[in-house]
Amino acid sequence: KFFRPLACALHWFEFQHWPNAKWAMHLFNLFIYATLIALATHTYRRLRLDPRVAGLAALMFALDDGHAMSAGWISGRNTLMVAMFVMAALLEHVKARQAARPTWSLASVLYFALALLAGESGICTLAYLGAYALLLDKEPLAARIRSLLPHSLVAGSWALVYVSLRAGTHGLTLYRELKSPLALLEQGILDLPAWLLSLLGPSFVSVSVIVPATPVRLVSLVLVIPLLLWLWPSLKREPVARFFALSSLLCLPPMFTTMPQDRLLAIASFGAFGCIACVLGNTSESFLGSVRWGRRSYAALHLGLAPVLFIPSLSSSGLLQPGIRTVIEQLGGKADQDVVVVNSPSEWLHAAVLSRLHNTQQPAPATLHPLYAGSGTPVVTRIDERTLEMTVSKGWGGMPLESFAGEQVPQL
């Protein structure tokens, strides 16, 4: 179970007062996204980027197609809320440090707490605050450490509550359990090229849920190396570019608990686009020769391709809708019965169906179970009254989305 009381409370309020007004829920998502863009823009300027570079970073951040799914998906609102509060916490912290006010900002601490209550990825606030203290804060080391103590206390309190509630995911696809930290870290490091490629290049990392992990990791590694090399001149010359790069990188380890997904990169992308904007404003030579090719590549990806993909990506969360309608139609007259679906494309379909039935107060079956959910064709043979034999044409665990608890199951 996730620990996201603030995001859940907002959904509960909406379904209590306007359960059928999807337009209002979508409008609220867009309002949060607009607020996030405004906060990101102001923060870029507060970090004392050149106005043109700051404007370019904000434009790329706003148009990134990786953000579109969360903006268009009502249930994905928590990612927008977390990113909004993370930006607010960073902005208030930077303002306080630059103004030489008290060593820490109460507003920043409160926004950090709200980020954690909206979603687990709110912990990424510490990535930005830590990178700022290390690379941009001009105060003595002791003052920098003191500025982070209140945030550390909030993080520790949140962690205690999280553990005591036994929050987290167990036995689900897309997610990896924390019970094996070393195995989780290993898989996360192997996924790192895919995460980085989606941050710096095209937002495609979500294909890893339907394509075997090894080819995705290898292709990502090959493609991300030149993008990283093009970043190098700006990283050497500009402390603010190093801040953006480090903070973005530090945002990724909390994401290792899940398979790579573009929609989860809204927080890390703030740092990535700040770094890319520094590259686009760079006129020096790179390791590969003229940085001009790097600028053209980044501009083509984030100012050309991303806006084209943004609008279609807004509705990508609606891909399950035809399946939801089909299952609900077939459930007619089966209220209070135990229902088994033999050949479902995804286990997530059943959760979506039950959620739809609950929210619309339609009659629901007593239980709804998938006998098989995946891309293969199952063949089911009845052996006797209590026994079924089933085989799958492509084998079990044919793609990552079909694996159990986020671990790849060998094909049989």
N, C-alpha and C positions, 0 to 999 in steps of 0.2 A: 504494500500500500504506500502511496505517496503521502508526503506531509506537506500539503499546500493549502492550509486553512483559508488564507486570504482569497486565493483564486477560486476555491470551492464556494466560499461564502457569496462571492459575486454571482456565480452561476446559480446558486440556490435562490438568491434574491430575484434574479431574472425569471426563473421558472416558476416562482411563486406569484409574480405580478404580471408578466406578459409571456407565457410559455409558448405562444404561437407566433410571436413577433420576431421572427428570425432577422428581419431587416434591422431592428433596433439592436440586436446582439452584434450583428456585423458592423453597424455604425459605431458601437462602443469599441470594437476591435480597432477600427480605423482611427478613432480618436486617440486611443492609446499609442498607436503607431505614429501618428502625427506628433504627439507629445514626445515620444522617444526620439524622433528625428530632430525636433527643436532642441532637446537637451543635448543630443550628440553634437549638433552644430555649435551651440554655445560653449560646450566643453572643448571642442577643437580650437575655438578662438581663445579660450581661457588658457590653453596650453601654449599660447603665444606663437602659433603657427603664422606664417605669412597669410594675409587675408585670402589670397587666391588659392593657396594650398589648402587652407581650412575649408573654403567653399567647395573645392574639388572633392575633398574627403567626405564632406557632408552629402554632396550630390551622389557619390558612389554608394555611400551607406544607405541613402534613401531609395535608390533604384535597384539595390541588390535583389535579384530574384530568389536568393536563398531565404529572404525574409518574408516572401510573399505567402507561403503556405500558412505561416503563423498569423499573418494579417488577415487571411481569408478563412481561417478555420476557427470556428467559435471555441471548440474544445482545446485549441492550441493557444489560447489567450495567455496562459500562464507564462509562456516564453517571452511574450511581449511585455507583460507586467514586470517580470524579473529584470529584463534588460532596461526598462524605464527606471526602475528604482536603483539599479546599479549605476546608471548614468547620473542620476540625481545625487547619489552618495558620493561619487567621484567628483562631480562638479562642486558640491559644497565643501568637500575636503580640500580641493585645490584652491578655492576662493579663500578659505580660512588660512591656509598655509602661505598663500601669496600676500595676504593682508597683514601677516604677523599678528593675528589675533591669538586667543588662547590656543594651547598646543593641539587641541582637537575640536572638531565641530559637532555639536549636539545634533544638528540637522542631518549631517552625514551618517551618524550612528543610527538615527531613527530610520533613515531611508535604507540602510543596510539591513536592519531588522525586518522592514517591510519586504525587502527583496527575498530574504530567507523564508518568510511566511508565504510568499507567492510561489516559490519553487526552490528545489534543492540547488539549482545552478546559481542562486544568489550568492553562494560562497565565492564565486568568481570576483566579487567586489574586492576581496583581499588581494587578488592578482594585480589589479590596477593600483590599489593603495600601496602595496608593497613595492611595485615597480616604480611608482612615483617617489616614494621615500628613498629608494636606492639610487635613482638616476637623475631626478629633477629637483628634489627638495634641497635647498641651500643651507638649511639650518644645521647645527651640530648633530652628531649621531644620536646623542641622548634625547634631544628634542624630537627627532624623527621617530625614534622608538616609542616615546610617550604618546605621540600623535596617533599611533596604531593600537595602543592598549585598550581603549574602550571598544573598538571593533573586535579585538581578540576576545574580550569578555563576552560580547554578544555571540560570537561564533561558538565559543565553548559552551555557553548556555543552550544554544540551539542544538548542538551536537548531543548534549546530555538528554534533552527532551526527545530528540530523534531516535536515539538508541533505546531509551526507556519505553518508547511506544512501539519498538520493533518495526519501525517504518522501513521502507525499501521495497524492492521487488523480489519475488520468489517464483521460480518456475515459469517465467514468461519469455517469449521470444523477444528479440530486439534488446533485451536488457541482460546484463551480467551481474551476478550476485556478489556481494562484498565478502562472502564467507571464505573466498580464496583470493586474498589480496595480491599475491605474487602472480597467480595466473591471470588475474584481471589486468595487472600492470603490463604483463607480457603481451597480452592481446591488444592493449591500448597503444603500446609502443609500435607494434606491427601495423596498427591502423593509422599511426601518426602521419605518414605521407598522404593518405587520403584526406585526412582532416585539413592538412596544410594546403593541399591542392585546391580544395573547395574554398578555403579562405582567400587564397591568392589568385586563383584562376576561375574556371567555370564552376558553377554550383551543380556538381553531379554526384557528390559523394553518396547520396541516398540510394544509388544503384547497388550499393554493397549489400542491401537487404535482399536482393533478388539474384545477385551474381556471386559465385564463389569468391571468398575473400582473397585468395592468393593472387589471381590475375588483377584484381582491383588494386591491391597493394603494390604490385610490381609496376603496373602502368602509371600509377600515381607517383611512385618514386622517380621514374624516368622523366615525367612531365614537370614535377615540382622543382627538380634541381636547377634548371635554367632560371626559373622564376626567383628562386632564392639567391642565385648568383647576381641577378640584376638588382636585388635589394642591397647588396653589399656596400656599394659606394656611399649610399645615404646612411647606412648604419655606422660606417666608419667616421663620417663627418658630423652627423647631427645627433646630439643626445636625445632630442625628442623622438627621433626615428627609432633609436634604441629602446626608448620607453615603450613606444607603440609595439615594437616587435616582441619585447620581453613579456609585456602584459598579455598580449594576444596568445603567446605560447603558453603562459602559465594558466590561461583559461581552459586549456584543453584537457589536462588530467582529470578534472571532475567529469568530463564527458566520456571517459574510458569505461564507465559503467554501462554504456549502451553501444549498439552498433552505430557507425557514423551516419548522421542525418543532417542535411543542410539546415533544417529549421532550428536546430539547436545552437547554431553559430552566431546568433544575433549579438551576443555579448562580446565574443572574441573578435567579431568582424569590425567592431569599432577600432580596435588597435590595428587590425590588418589594413583597413582602408586609410588610417592615418599614415601608416608606413608606406603604402602604395602611393599616396599623394605626395609624400616626400620624394619618392622615386620619379614621379612625373614632373616634379619641379627641379630635378637634378640635371645639370648640364655637364657633369664630369664624365670621365671614361670609366667603364666597368671592366670586370675581369674578362668578359667576352668581347671586348672591343667597344664600339660606340654604343652608349646607353640608349641611343635613339631607338633601336629596335625593341629594347625593353619597354620604353615609354609607349611605343606604338602597340605592342602586345597588350599591355595593361589597359590602355585606352580602349582598344577594340573589345576586350573582354568585359570591362566594367562600365563603359559609356556607350558601347554599341550593342553587344549581345545581351547584357543583363536587362536593359529596359524592354527589349523585345520579348524576353521570356517572363517578365514580371507579371503581366496581366494573365496569361494562361496559367501561371503557377498559383495565382490566387484561388483558383477553383480546383487545384489538384487534390485537396482533401475530400472533394465530392465524388471521387472515383468509386467509393463503396456504395453510393446512394442507390444505383440500380439493383445491386445485390440485396441491400436492406429492404427495398420495396418488394422484391421477389420473395424473400423469406417471410416477410410479414403477410403477404398474400397467401402463402402456403400454410401459414399458421392459423388461418381462419377456422373456427370451430374446434380448436385444440386447446382451449383454455383449461388450465389446471391439469394438463396431461404432461407426461414425460416425453419430450421430443428429441430425436437424434437426427442430425443432418449428416448424410453419408459423404457427400463430396462438396466441400466448401473451399473457396479459393484462399481463405485466410481465417485464422482463429479470431482475429479482431472483428470480423463481421458479426459474430454472435454477441459480443459485448455491445456493439453498436445497435444491434436489433433490440436487445433487452433495454438499453438506454432509451431508444425511441419509444418502445411500448410503455415504459414507465413514465416518461415525460408527457406523453399524449394520453395517458390513462386508458390505454386500450387493453383488452383482455390479454393476459400473457400466459404461456404454458407454465406448468409447475417447475420444470427444468428444461434447459436447452443445451444439448451437448453436441459438439462436432465429433463424429466418428473418425473423420480424416479431413485435414485442411492442408491443401498444398497444390502444387502444379501438376502432379502426376494423375493418371486415371486409375482409380481404385476398382478392383474386381472383388465383389463380396459374395461368398458362398455360404449358405446356411448348412451347418453340420447337423445340428439338432435344435430343439426348442430353445436352448440356452447358450448355444455356441455358434459363432460366426468365424469364418476364415476369410481374411482379406489380404490381398497382395496389391502392390502399387507399381505401375509400369516403369516409373523412373527411379524406383527405390525410395526408401525413407530418408528424409533430410536432404532432398535433392537441391535445395537452395537455402541460404542462411535464414530466411524468414520462416522456414519449416523446422528449424532446429529448436531444441528444448533448452530453456534457460540461457539462451544466447551462445551456447556451445555447439559447434558444428558436429552433426551426427554423421558417421560414415555411411555412405550409400551401401545398400544390401543388394 
